[in-house]
Structure formats: structure tokens, C-alpha cells
Amino acid sequence: MDATPPAITAEQAIPDGLNGRWWVAHTRPRNEKRLAAELRSLGIFHYLPLYPRQTRGRVRRRVYRSIIPVFPGYLFFNGTEEQRLRALSTNRIVSVLSVPRQDELVRELRSVQHALAAGVGFRWHPEVRIGDLARVVAGPLMGVEGVVLRRLAKTRLVLNVMMLGQSVSVEVSDDSLEKLPDAGGQLLDVR
């Protein structure tokens, strides 16, 4: 029997009231899941957004399923300076990035987790700084904020993680978006 685990909410994945500060671990190649396991055993709170990927083999056309990190090479953890040093001692981290705007990172990561929990497809984008800032007002992504992008006549909402200079985008309907105040510009037409 195949049971699907319940989707974890953004607030469960990235809770309020943690004692430490957020750090971004730039991991050694293909070490994100192993680092997450080691941090778990050390009692260090972490967030590693994962998503299922399905690919088809070229020769035998077999379907391969895997679960991979949303941001390859990065893991987010919350801890004290002592816990940061313990995380570095795992020898799975290349460097640790300090997060100057803690609240902004938490908000951005919650948006990404909200999209993952909703089960909508997404694509990677370089960091986007232009376009309208908007909030989804209806549907499974209600409350998620991002930058509006139009690609091939479809509207997408880009969810930035400024700390990494990376983004993901999700497809949304025009009528489910509400423009946020102080957001300049127009919808982007990217072809």
C-alpha cells in the first residue's frame, strides 16, 4: 500500500520562536541529504526543501523517480554560534553564509514550502528583481507573495530566495493575483 505523507505547512517547516539565527550552508556536491541527517542527529534545526522528480531513461524508456533538493548545494539551518561550528565539523559544508535579514529569509522560505506543499510544478530562475510584486488571493497558494512574470502567454509567480540569488516559479491564474502596494512595473513578457 502506497501512503502519501501529509503535506507539511510552511509554519511547521519553518516555525517561529527558534532560539538561534538562520544560516545558509553551502554544501559539498550531493551532500545536502547527508548533512540534513547529521544535523538532525546533532539536534540542529534545519530546513531542506525537497521535491519529487521523475525522469525517463533514453534507451529503455524506464521511469526513474527521485527526491532532490529544490536548491542544489544549499541547506538552511537555525542555531547558535556553537551549533554553527558543530555543523561545520560534519565536513559536509564548504562555507556558511550569514543571513543579515532573518525575517526576509523566513518569509521567502515559507513561500517556497507553501508551493511545495500545494504540489504545483515549478521551474528554476535566476534571481528576479523586476516586475510586479503580487500576492495570491485564491487557490492552493493563497497568501504566497512573489514577482509576476509572463512566459509564453502563461502567468507565473516567481518566489525569490535573495540569499541564494535563486528563485522558483509557479504557474498561477491572472485572476488569483492581487498587486501589492509600492510594486512598480508591469507584467513581464519573457519569450
C-alpha positions in Angstrom: 0.0 0.0 0.0 1.4 3.4 -1.1 0.7 6.0 1.5 1.3 9.7 0.7 2.7 11.6 3.7 0.7 14.6 4.7 2.0 17.9 3.3 3.8 19.9 5.9 2.8 23.5 6.2 5.2 26.4 5.8 4.8 27.3 9.5 5.6 23.7 10.6 8.7 23.6 8.3 10.0 27.0 9.4 8.5 27.7 12.8 8.6 30.9 14.8 10.4 31.2 18.1 13.6 29.3 17.3 16.5 30.1 19.7 19.3 30.6 17.2 19.7 32.5 14.0 19.4 31.3 10.4 22.5 30.3 8.4 22.8 29.0 4.9 25.1 26.1 4.4 26.8 25.8 1.0 27.3 22.0 0.9 29.8 19.8 -0.8 28.3 18.4 -4.0 25.5 15.9 -3.5 25.7 16.2 0.3 22.5 18.0 1.2 20.5 15.0 2.4 23.5 13.6 4.3 24.1 16.9 6.0 20.4 17.1 7.0 20.7 13.7 8.6 23.8 14.7 10.5 22.3 18.0 11.7 19.2 16.0 12.8 21.4 13.7 14.9 23.2 16.8 16.4 19.9 18.3 17.3 20.3 21.3 15.0 17.1 22.6 13.4 17.3 22.7 9.6 15.2 23.1 6.5 16.0 21.3 3.3 13.3 21.8 0.7 12.9 18.7 -1.5 10.7 17.8 -4.4 10.0 14.6 -6.4 11.4 14.4 -9.8 10.5 11.9 -12.5 12.8 11.2 -15.5 12.6 8.7 -18.3 15.7 6.7 -19.5 16.8 7.2 -23.0 17.4 3.7 -24.1 14.8 1.5 -22.2 12.4 4.4 -21.5 12.2 3.3 -17.9 10.8 5.8 -15.4 13.1 6.9 -12.6 11.8 8.6 -9.5 13.9 10.5 -7.1 13.6 13.2 -4.4 16.0 16.1 -4.9 16.8 19.4 -3.3 15.0 22.5 -4.6 18.2 24.4 -4.2 21.1 22.0 -5.1 24.1 22.7 -2.9 22.3 24.6 -0.1 20.7 23.8 3.2 19.2 26.2 5.7 19.8 25.7 9.5 19.0 27.6 12.6 21.4 27.6 15.5 23.7 29.3 17.9 27.4 30.1 17.1 28.3 26.8 18.8 25.9 24.9 16.7 27.2 26.5 13.5 30.7 25.3 14.5 29.3 21.8 15.1 27.6 21.9 11.7 31.0 22.8 10.1 32.6 19.9 11.9 30.5 17.5 9.8 32.9 18.1 6.9 30.0 18.3 4.5 29.9 22.1 4.3 32.0 24.2 2.0 31.0 27.5 3.6 28.3 29.0 5.9 26.6 32.2 4.7 25.4 34.7 7.4 21.9 35.9 6.9 21.6 39.6 7.5 17.8 39.8 7.1 16.5 36.9 9.1 12.8 37.7 8.7 13.1 38.1 5.0 14.7 34.7 4.6 12.0 33.1 6.8 9.2 34.7 4.7 10.9 33.6 1.4 11.4 30.0 2.6 7.8 29.8 3.8 6.7 30.8 0.3 8.8 28.0 -1.3 7.4 25.5 1.3 3.9 26.7 0.6 4.4 26.0 -3.1 5.9 22.5 -2.4 3.0 21.6 0.0 0.5 22.7 -2.7 2.0 20.2 -5.1 2.3 22.7 -8.0 5.0 22.4 -10.6 7.8 24.9 -10.7 10.9 25.9 -12.6 14.2 27.5 -11.6 15.0 31.1 -12.4 17.9 33.4 -11.8 17.0 36.0 -9.2 14.3 38.3 -10.5 14.3 42.0 -9.5 11.8 43.4 -11.9 8.1 43.0 -12.4 5.1 43.4 -10.1 5.1 42.2 -6.5 1.9 40.3 -6.0 0.0 38.0 -3.6 -2.1 35.0 -4.5 -5.6 35.6 -3.2 -7.3 32.3 -4.1 -6.5 28.7 -4.6 -3.9 26.4 -3.0 -1.2 29.1 -3.0 -3.3 31.7 -1.2 -1.1 34.1 0.7 2.1 33.4 -1.2 3.9 36.5 -2.5 6.2 36.9 -5.4 7.1 38.7 -8.6 4.8 38.3 -11.5 6.3 37.0 -14.8 4.6 36.2 -18.1 6.2 33.4 -20.1 4.7 32.1 -23.4 1.2 33.6 -22.6 1.1 31.9 -19.1 1.4 33.8 -15.9 3.9 32.6 -13.3 4.7 33.9 -9.8 8.5 33.9 -9.1 9.4 33.1 -5.5 12.8 34.6 -4.8 15.3 33.4 -2.2 17.5 36.6 -2.3 20.2 35.0 0.0 21.0 32.4 -2.7 20.3 34.6 -5.7 17.9 31.9 -7.0 14.2 31.6 -7.5 11.5 29.1 -8.4 8.3 30.0 -10.2 4.8 28.5 -10.2 2.0 28.9 -12.7 -0.9 31.0 -11.4 -4.1 32.4 -13.0 -4.2 36.2 -13.5 -7.5 36.5 -11.6 -6.0 34.9 -8.5 -3.4 37.7 -8.1 -3.6 40.9 -6.1 -1.0 43.6 -6.8 0.8 44.6 -3.6 1.3 48.3 -2.7 4.5 50.0 -3.8 5.1 47.5 -6.5 6.1 49.2 -9.8 6.4 48.0 -13.3 4.1 45.8 -15.4 3.8 42.1 -16.1 6.9 40.8 -17.8 6.7 39.2 -21.2 9.5 36.7 -21.4 9.7 34.6 -24.5 
